[in-house]
Amino acid sequence: MSMHFQTKRDLSILHQHTKNMYVMAQILNYDMQIVDSFQGSITEYSYSEDCDSDTRRTISLSVVIKDKTFDVDANAKIWLDKLIRVYVGYEDMRTSEIVYYPKGVYTICDNSFSWDSSTSSLQISCVDQSACCDGTRNGYVRGLTTKIEEGSSIRGALISLITQEAGFKKYRIDTYHRSVPDGYEETIAEFDEIPYDMEFDVNTSIWEKVVEIRDLYPGWEAFFDVDGTFVFQGIPTCEFDEPVITAEQLAPLVQGEPCTITFTEVANVTDLYGQNIEPDRYSDKCTVSGDTYKMTIEDENFDGNNLVLNTKFQVSVSATSVKGQKMSFNNGPSYPIVYEGNIPISAGDMRPETQYIVKYKKGYFYFYGECQVHAICKEVAFTPTAEQIAEDKVYESCNNIKYRVIPDSPFAIKEMWKDEIRRPLAGGEYENIFSNDLASQRADYETWKTTRLMSRLELPIIEIPWLSTNQLIEYTSKRTGETKKYIVKQISTSNGLSTLSCIEFYPLYPFIVQ
């Protein structure tokens, strides 16, 4: 069963004053084939879903088993080698029919299974299939050191990890992409290439490998969905989505309206340092011919006509770059200088008296940016002038600055160089950021998180069994009477009552000034 789409009947059941809850569970092998099942009445039920956690779903159930065709006994411990697909059901009081909703595919941990034959009562606590990959239940491959070579397919590497190492068959893996401004329009650039050699020892779990690939680029997520499929995709922005439940439909379910703003975690400036890139070759001798930088390396053994793949060059150019700038070495062929996804660099991206790194790839030079990868992103309530931007680059000692222009943000900088709340990021995972372009994307994403994600609506409601995280809902405040859209980030449910942790909906990418 795939994601549920609500019907009028679902809403009718949801608004019933009396609710009888049931569970149906299917026992699956790793090929997702049903090997057995059971049904029963729920006496205790808790469920959580967190889209910011690698373990997205957990569930705990106490169930009175009524289906005598399935005899739960000590042999049922074989479940520890299986998966469980869980459905929670609500009785339609008009027809006495039970309507079931999918709640995920899970694995049982060793200490979370209990069966009482005298009362026919079963207690299970489960986590989603990430536990089969992160070392909780499994996830290590004996004697296998993994190396994913530079230039390999990202999608292919993930498929290999999920199917060959983890043993799962169902997956949906999207190709990395990003929206690229091009004049007055935007194009979508796709790329599917591991940017550098990635090596993992035998102590690295399958999920740790997945996470390292996921974190190559900001704004992507990896998880197992409610149907048990491994999903790798961009984090939904909900920008073009309709609310899955309207304010009018939600109103009778709301039990209160607390609102939380975590001011200690608010930051409107992200100052990010990535790799300090070591070059293989160096040149500061540059002449310009049309749109081409003609670089010279004083080494009689160096041949500009036979460049070695993946060689990193540190260069200092003699003129400001133009859009579509090219480069050659020692009178060899000229190749375009591009960002990720073969996006040509823009006018002004390279300037004299600055050291840059480019890497030769087949048919082009990949532009890393400056030797020390560095990017800053600021959320501001105004559009900075060209003079302010130039002065800010001197003030920050950084040429790679991005401004998120959001006039209605309560956290935005209202006046240049005032009201700044800075968050420096360096070391650890940030050392994997290998270009100024990627650092700028990540700084933008982190600034979005430390402003938009800080103002949360914690909404206690009667459970909506088909609701999931990263979905859009509509809510009218009981305090202000204002109707707004929210993105659900966390769901915590106990015995039919839920708490939704939501953030107010804003487009992920507002007006941006470079």
C-alpha positions as CSV (number, residue, x, y, z in Angstrom):
1,M,0.0,0.0,0.0
2,S,1.4,3.4,-1.0
3,M,0.8,6.8,0.5
4,H,-2.8,7.3,1.5
5,F,-4.9,10.0,-0.1
6,Q,-7.8,11.2,2.1
7,T,-11.4,10.7,1.1
8,K,-14.7,12.1,2.5
9,R,-15.1,8.8,4.4
10,D,-11.7,9.3,6.1
11,L,-12.8,12.8,7.3
12,S,-16.1,11.4,8.5
13,I,-14.3,8.7,10.5
14,L,-11.8,11.2,11.8
15,H,-14.6,13.4,13.2
16,Q,-16.4,10.6,15.0
17,H,-16.9,11.1,18.8
18,T,-16.2,7.5,19.5
19,K,-13.2,5.7,18.0
20,N,-12.4,2.0,18.1
21,M,-8.8,1.3,17.1
22,Y,-7.4,-1.9,15.7
23,V,-4.1,-3.2,14.3
24,M,-3.3,-5.4,11.3
25,A,0.3,-6.5,10.9
26,Q,1.9,-8.4,8.1
27,I,5.1,-10.5,8.6
28,L,7.4,-9.9,5.6
29,N,10.7,-11.4,4.5
30,Y,13.4,-9.0,3.1
31,D,11.9,-9.4,-0.4
32,M,8.7,-7.7,1.0
33,Q,6.7,-10.9,0.5
34,I,4.0,-11.6,3.1
35,V,4.8,-14.8,5.1
36,D,2.2,-14.4,7.8
37,S,-0.1,-11.9,9.5
38,F,-2.2,-11.1,12.5
39,Q,-5.0,-8.8,13.6
40,G,-6.2,-7.6,17.0
41,S,-7.6,-4.8,19.2
42,I,-5.1,-2.1,20.3
43,T,-4.9,-1.5,24.1
44,E,-1.7,0.7,24.0
45,Y,-0.4,2.5,21.0
46,S,2.4,5.0,20.4
47,Y,3.9,6.2,17.2
48,S,6.5,8.8,16.3
49,E,7.7,10.2,13.0
50,D,10.6,12.7,12.7
51,C,11.8,13.8,9.2
52,D,15.0,15.1,10.6
53,S,16.0,11.8,12.1
54,D,17.7,8.9,10.2
55,T,15.3,6.6,12.0
56,R,12.2,8.3,10.7
57,R,9.5,6.1,12.3
58,T,9.1,4.1,15.5
59,I,6.0,2.3,16.8
60,S,5.0,0.5,20.0
61,L,1.9,-1.6,20.3
62,S,0.0,-3.7,22.9
63,V,-2.5,-5.9,21.1
64,V,-5.1,-8.4,22.1
65,I,-4.8,-11.0,19.3
66,K,-8.2,-12.3,18.1
67,D,-7.1,-14.1,14.9
68,K,-6.8,-17.7,16.0
69,T,-5.5,-18.7,12.6
70,F,-2.2,-17.3,13.7
71,D,-0.9,-18.9,16.9
72,V,1.6,-16.6,18.5
73,D,4.1,-18.6,20.6
74,A,7.7,-18.9,21.3
75,N,8.4,-19.8,17.7
76,A,7.3,-16.3,16.8
77,K,10.8,-15.1,17.8
78,I,11.5,-15.8,14.1
79,W,10.0,-12.4,13.7
80,L,13.4,-11.1,14.7
81,D,14.6,-12.2,11.3
82,K,11.6,-10.6,9.5
83,L,10.0,-7.2,8.9
84,I,6.6,-6.1,10.1
85,R,4.3,-4.0,8.0
86,V,1.8,-2.3,10.4
87,Y,-1.6,-0.8,9.7
88,V,-3.7,1.0,12.2
89,G,-7.5,0.8,11.7
90,Y,-10.5,2.9,12.8
91,E,-14.0,1.5,12.8
92,D,-16.5,3.3,10.7
93,M,-19.5,3.5,13.1
94,R,-22.0,3.8,10.3
95,T,-21.0,0.5,8.6
96,S,-19.0,-1.3,11.3
97,E,-16.2,-1.7,8.8
98,I,-12.6,-1.2,9.9
99,V,-10.6,1.2,7.6
100,Y,-6.9,0.6,7.8
101,Y,-4.1,3.1,7.3
102,P,-0.4,2.2,6.6
103,K,2.0,3.2,9.5
104,G,5.2,1.8,8.1
105,V,7.5,-1.2,7.8
106,Y,9.6,-2.1,10.8
107,T,12.1,-4.4,12.4
108,I,11.8,-5.7,16.0
109,C,14.7,-5.1,18.3
110,D,15.8,-8.1,20.5
111,N,14.4,-6.8,23.8
112,S,11.1,-5.4,22.6
113,F,9.0,-8.6,22.0
114,S,6.6,-10.0,24.6
115,W,3.8,-12.6,24.3
116,D,1.4,-13.5,27.1
117,S,-0.5,-16.7,26.0
118,S,-3.0,-16.5,29.0
119,T,-4.3,-13.1,27.9
120,S,-3.5,-13.4,24.1
121,S,-1.6,-10.1,24.6
122,L,1.3,-9.1,22.4
123,Q,3.7,-6.2,23.1
124,I,6.1,-5.1,20.4
125,S,8.3,-2.1,19.9
126,C,9.7,-1.5,16.5
127,V,12.0,0.9,14.5
128,D,12.0,1.4,10.8
129,Q,14.3,-0.4,8.4
130,S,17.2,2.0,9.0
131,A,17.9,-0.3,12.0
132,C,18.8,-3.0,9.5
133,C,21.5,-0.7,8.0
134,D,22.9,1.4,11.0
135,G,24.1,-1.4,13.2
136,T,21.1,-1.5,15.6
137,R,20.0,-4.9,14.1
138,N,22.4,-5.2,11.2
139,G,24.3,-3.0,8.9
140,Y,27.9,-4.2,8.8
141,V,29.4,-6.2,5.9
142,R,32.0,-8.8,7.1
143,G,35.5,-8.2,5.9
144,L,34.4,-5.6,3.3
145,T,36.3,-2.3,2.8
146,T,34.3,-0.1,0.5
147,K,35.8,2.3,-1.9
148,I,33.6,4.5,-4.2
149,E,35.8,6.0,-6.8
150,E,35.7,9.6,-7.9
151,G,33.6,9.9,-11.0
152,S,31.3,6.9,-10.1
153,S,27.6,7.3,-10.3
154,I,26.0,8.6,-7.1
155,R,22.8,6.8,-7.9
156,G,24.6,3.6,-8.8
157,A,26.6,3.7,-5.5
158,L,23.4,4.1,-3.5
159,I,21.7,1.2,-5.4
160,S,24.7,-1.0,-4.6
161,L,24.6,-0.1,-0.9
162,I,20.9,-0.7,-0.5
163,T,20.5,-3.9,-2.7
164,Q,23.8,-5.6,-2.4
165,E,25.0,-4.7,1.1
166,A,21.7,-4.2,2.8
167,G,19.7,-6.7,0.8
168,F,16.6,-4.6,0.1
169,K,14.9,-4.7,-3.3
170,K,12.6,-1.6,-3.2
171,Y,14.1,1.8,-3.8
172,R,13.5,5.2,-5.3
173,I,16.7,7.2,-5.8
174,D,16.4,10.6,-7.5
175,T,19.3,12.3,-9.2
176,Y,21.0,15.3,-7.5
177,H,19.7,18.5,-9.0
178,R,19.6,22.2,-8.2
179,S,17.8,25.2,-9.5
180,V,20.1,27.6,-11.4
181,P,19.3,31.2,-12.1
182,D,19.8,32.0,-15.8
183,G,18.8,35.5,-16.6
184,Y,15.1,35.9,-15.8
185,E,14.5,32.2,-15.9
186,E,15.6,29.2,-13.9
187,T,16.9,25.9,-15.2
188,I,17.4,22.6,-13.4
189,A,20.9,21.2,-13.6
190,E,21.3,17.5,-12.8
191,F,24.6,15.8,-11.9
192,D,25.4,12.2,-10.9
193,E,29.0,11.9,-10.1
194,I,31.0,11.1,-6.9
195,P,33.3,14.2,-6.6
196,Y,36.2,12.5,-4.8
197,D,37.3,9.0,-3.7
198,M,35.2,7.8,-0.7
199,E,36.7,5.0,1.4
200,F,35.0,3.2,4.2
201,D,36.5,0.6,6.6
202,V,34.8,-2.4,8.1
203,N,33.6,-0.4,11.1
204,T,31.5,1.8,8.9
205,S,27.8,0.8,8.7
206,I,25.8,0.8,5.5
207,W,23.8,3.8,6.8
208,E,26.9,5.8,7.6
209,K,28.0,5.4,4.0
210,V,24.5,6.5,2.8
211,V,24.7,9.5,5.0
212,E,28.1,10.6,3.8
213,I,26.9,10.4,0.2
214,R,23.6,12.2,1.1
215,D,25.6,15.0,2.8
216,L,27.7,15.7,-0.3
217,Y,25.1,18.3,-1.2
218,P,22.7,20.2,1.1
219,G,18.9,19.8,1.2
220,W,18.7,16.1,0.5
221,E,17.3,13.2,2.6
222,A,17.5,9.4,2.8
223,F,14.9,7.3,4.6
224,F,12.5,4.3,4.4
225,D,9.0,5.4,3.5
226,V,5.7,4.2,4.9
227,D,5.6,1.5,2.2
228,G,9.1,0.1,3.1
229,T,10.8,1.7,0.1
230,F,14.3,3.3,0.5
231,V,13.9,6.9,-0.7
232,F,16.7,9.3,-1.7
233,Q,15.4,12.7,-2.7
234,G,15.5,16.5,-2.2
235,I,13.8,17.6,1.0
236,P,10.3,18.7,0.0
237,T,9.7,22.4,0.1
238,C,5.9,22.1,-0.3
239,E,6.1,25.2,-2.5
240,F,3.6,23.9,-5.1
241,D,1.6,21.6,-2.8
242,E,-2.0,21.9,-1.7
243,P,-2.6,21.4,2.1
244,V,-3.4,17.7,2.8
245,I,-5.9,19.0,5.4
246,T,-7.6,22.4,5.4
247,A,-8.0,24.8,8.4
248,E,-11.7,24.0,8.4
249,Q,-11.1,20.2,8.5
250,L,-8.4,20.5,11.2
251,A,-10.3,22.8,13.6
252,P,-12.5,20.1,15.3
253,L,-9.4,18.0,16.0
254,V,-7.3,20.7,17.7
255,Q,-6.8,20.3,21.5
256,G,-4.7,23.4,22.2
257,E,-2.2,25.9,20.7
258,P,1.2,26.2,22.3
259,C,3.8,28.0,20.2
260,T,7.6,27.6,20.7
261,I,10.4,29.8,19.4
262,T,13.9,28.6,20.3
263,F,15.7,31.9,20.5
264,T,19.0,30.3,21.7
265,E,19.4,28.6,18.3
266,V,18.4,31.5,16.1
267,A,21.2,32.7,13.7
268,N,20.8,35.1,10.7
269,V,24.4,34.8,9.6
270,T,26.1,31.5,8.7
271,D,29.9,31.6,8.3
272,L,31.0,28.3,6.9
273,Y,34.5,27.0,6.3
274,G,35.0,23.9,4.2
275,Q,38.1,22.1,2.8
276,N,41.5,23.7,2.5
277,I,42.3,22.4,-0.9
278,E,45.8,21.2,-1.8
279,P,46.7,21.7,-5.5
280,D,48.8,19.3,-7.7
281,R,50.1,22.1,-9.9
282,Y,50.5,25.8,-9.6
283,S,50.5,28.7,-12.1
284,D,50.4,32.5,-11.7
285,K,51.5,33.2,-15.3
286,C,48.3,34.2,-17.2
287,T,47.5,36.0,-20.4
288,V,44.1,36.5,-21.8
289,S,42.9,35.8,-25.4
290,G,39.3,36.5,-25.9
291,D,37.3,34.5,-23.3
292,T,40.3,32.2,-22.5
293,Y,42.8,32.4,-19.7
294,K,46.1,31.1,-21.2
295,M,48.0,29.7,-18.2
296,T,51.7,28.7,-18.2
297,I,53.4,26.1,-16.1
298,E,57.2,26.2,-16.2
299,D,58.0,22.5,-16.3
300,E,59.4,21.0,-19.4
301,N,57.8,17.7,-18.5
302,F,54.3,19.2,-18.3
303,D,52.2,18.8,-21.5
304,G,49.2,21.0,-21.9
305,N,47.9,18.8,-24.6
306,N,47.7,15.7,-22.4
307,L,46.2,16.9,-19.1
308,V,45.9,14.2,-16.5
309,L,42.3,13.7,-15.3
310,N,41.5,15.0,-11.8
311,T,44.6,17.2,-11.6
312,K,44.0,20.2,-9.3
313,F,45.5,23.5,-10.5
314,Q,46.0,26.5,-8.3
315,V,45.9,29.5,-10.5
316,S,46.1,33.3,-10.3
317,V,44.5,35.1,-13.2
318,S,45.3,38.4,-14.8
319,A,41.8,39.6,-15.6
320,T,38.2,39.4,-14.3
321,S,36.3,36.4,-15.7
322,V,33.6,36.8,-18.3
323,K,30.5,34.5,-18.5
324,G,31.5,31.2,-20.1
325,Q,35.2,31.8,-19.3
326,K,37.6,29.1,-20.6
327,M,41.1,28.1,-19.6
328,S,44.1,26.4,-21.2
329,F,47.6,25.3,-20.1
330,N,50.8,25.7,-22.0
331,N,49.0,26.3,-25.3
332,G,46.9,23.2,-25.0
333,P,43.2,23.1,-25.9
334,S,40.9,25.4,-24.0
335,Y,38.1,24.1,-21.9
336,P,35.2,25.9,-20.1
337,I,35.4,26.5,-16.4
338,V,32.2,25.3,-14.8
339,Y,30.4,24.6,-11.5
340,E,28.7,21.4,-10.5
341,G,26.3,20.2,-13.2
342,N,28.4,21.9,-16.0
343,I,27.1,25.3,-15.1
344,P,29.4,28.0,-16.6
345,I,31.0,30.4,-14.2
346,S,29.6,33.9,-14.3
347,A,31.3,37.3,-15.0
348,G,33.3,38.3,-12.0
349,D,33.6,34.9,-10.4
350,M,37.4,35.0,-10.9
351,R,39.4,38.1,-10.2
352,P,43.1,39.1,-10.2
353,E,45.2,38.8,-7.0
354,T,43.2,35.8,-5.7
355,Q,44.3,32.2,-5.7
356,Y,41.7,29.8,-7.2
357,I,41.6,26.0,-7.6
358,V,40.3,24.3,-10.8
359,K,40.3,20.5,-11.5
360,Y,40.7,19.1,-14.9
361,K,37.8,16.8,-15.9
362,K,37.2,15.3,-19.4
363,G,36.3,18.3,-21.5
364,Y,36.1,21.0,-18.8
365,F,37.7,22.5,-15.6
366,Y,35.7,22.1,-12.4
367,F,35.7,25.4,-10.4
368,Y,36.4,24.9,-6.7
369,G,36.7,28.6,-5.9
370,E,39.4,29.9,-3.6
371,C,41.9,27.5,-1.9
372,Q,40.2,27.8,1.5
373,V,36.6,27.0,0.9
374,H,34.5,29.7,2.6
375,A,31.0,31.0,2.2
376,I,28.7,33.3,4.2
377,C,25.0,33.6,4.0
378,K,23.0,36.4,5.7
379,E,19.2,36.8,6.0
380,V,18.3,40.5,5.5
381,A,15.1,42.4,5.4
382,F,16.3,44.7,2.6
383,T,18.1,44.4,-0.8
384,P,21.7,45.4,-0.2
385,T,23.2,47.9,-2.7
386,A,26.2,47.1,-4.8
387,E,28.3,49.4,-2.6
388,Q,27.1,47.7,0.5
389,I,27.9,44.3,-1.0
390,A,31.4,45.4,-2.0
391,E,32.0,46.9,1.5
392,D,30.7,43.7,3.2
393,K,33.1,41.5,1.3
394,V,36.0,43.6,2.7
395,Y,34.4,43.6,6.1
396,E,34.0,39.8,6.1
397,S,37.2,39.1,4.2
398,C,35.1,36.8,2.0
399,N,34.1,37.2,-1.7
400,N,31.5,34.4,-1.5
401,I,28.6,36.1,0.3
402,K,24.9,35.4,-0.3
403,Y,21.9,37.4,1.0
404,R,18.5,35.9,1.7
405,V,16.1,38.8,1.3
406,I,13.0,38.2,3.5
407,P,11.4,41.5,4.6
408,D,8.8,39.9,6.8
409,S,11.2,37.6,8.8
410,P,11.3,38.5,12.5
411,F,15.0,37.3,12.5
412,A,16.3,39.2,9.5
413,I,19.0,41.8,9.7
414,K,17.3,45.2,9.5
415,E,20.4,47.3,9.0
416,M,23.8,46.4,7.5
417,W,26.3,45.2,10.1
418,K,23.8,45.4,12.9
419,D,21.5,42.8,14.6
420,E,23.8,40.1,13.3
421,I,23.6,36.7,15.1
422,R,26.5,34.7,13.7
423,R,26.8,30.9,13.5
424,P,30.3,29.7,12.5
425,L,30.6,26.2,11.0
426,A,33.9,24.5,10.5
427,G,35.6,21.1,10.9
428,G,33.9,17.7,11.1
429,E,31.4,17.2,8.3
430,Y,32.0,20.7,6.9
431,E,35.5,19.6,5.9
432,N,33.8,17.4,3.2
433,I,32.6,20.5,1.4
434,F,35.0,20.8,-1.4
435,S,34.0,23.9,-3.4
436,N,32.9,27.5,-2.7
437,D,29.7,26.8,-4.8
438,L,28.7,23.9,-2.5
439,A,29.7,25.9,0.6
440,S,27.4,28.7,-0.6
441,Q,24.5,26.3,-1.0
442,R,25.1,24.8,2.4
443,A,25.4,28.2,4.1
444,D,22.1,29.2,2.5
445,Y,20.4,26.0,3.7
446,E,21.8,26.4,7.2
447,T,20.6,30.0,7.4
448,W,17.2,28.8,6.4
449,K,17.2,26.2,9.1
450,T,18.4,28.6,11.9
451,T,15.7,31.2,11.0
452,R,12.6,29.4,9.6
453,L,12.9,26.2,11.7
454,M,13.3,28.1,15.0
455,S,9.7,29.3,15.1
456,R,7.6,26.1,15.7
457,L,4.0,25.5,16.3
458,E,3.4,22.6,18.6
459,L,-0.2,21.5,17.9
460,P,-2.0,18.9,20.0
461,I,-4.7,17.2,18.0
462,I,-6.7,14.0,17.6
463,E,-4.6,11.7,15.5
464,I,-4.9,12.0,11.7
465,P,-3.8,8.5,10.7
466,W,-2.8,9.3,7.1
467,L,-0.8,12.4,8.0
468,S,3.0,12.3,7.4
469,T,5.9,14.6,7.9
470,N,7.0,17.1,5.2
471,Q,3.4,17.6,4.3
472,L,1.6,20.9,4.2
473,I,-1.4,21.6,6.4
474,E,-3.5,24.7,7.0
475,Y,-4.4,26.1,10.4
476,T,-6.3,29.0,11.8
477,S,-4.9,30.4,15.1
478,K,-7.4,30.4,18.0
479,R,-5.4,33.4,19.4
480,T,-5.1,35.6,16.4
481,G,-7.7,34.3,13.9
482,E,-5.1,34.2,11.2
483,T,-5.0,31.3,8.8
484,K,-1.5,30.1,7.7
485,K,0.1,27.2,6.1
486,Y,2.6,24.9,8.0
487,I,4.9,22.1,7.2
488,V,4.7,19.1,9.5
489,K,8.2,18.2,10.8
490,Q,7.5,15.8,13.6
491,I,4.5,13.7,14.7
492,S,4.3,12.1,18.2
493,T,1.2,9.9,18.9
494,S,0.0,8.1,22.0
495,N,-3.3,6.2,22.1
496,G,-5.0,8.3,19.4
497,L,-3.8,11.8,20.5
498,S,-1.0,13.4,18.5
499,T,1.3,16.4,18.8
500,L,2.4,18.0,15.5
501,S,5.6,20.0,15.5
502,C,5.2,22.4,12.5
503,I,7.1,25.2,10.9
504,E,5.4,28.1,9.1
505,F,5.5,27.6,5.4
506,Y,7.9,29.8,3.4
507,P,9.5,29.1,0.0
508,L,12.9,27.5,0.5
509,Y,14.6,29.9,-1.8
510,P,13.3,33.5,-1.6
511,F,14.8,36.4,-3.4
512,I,18.6,35.9,-3.3
513,V,21.3,38.4,-3.9
514,Q,24.9,37.2,-4.5
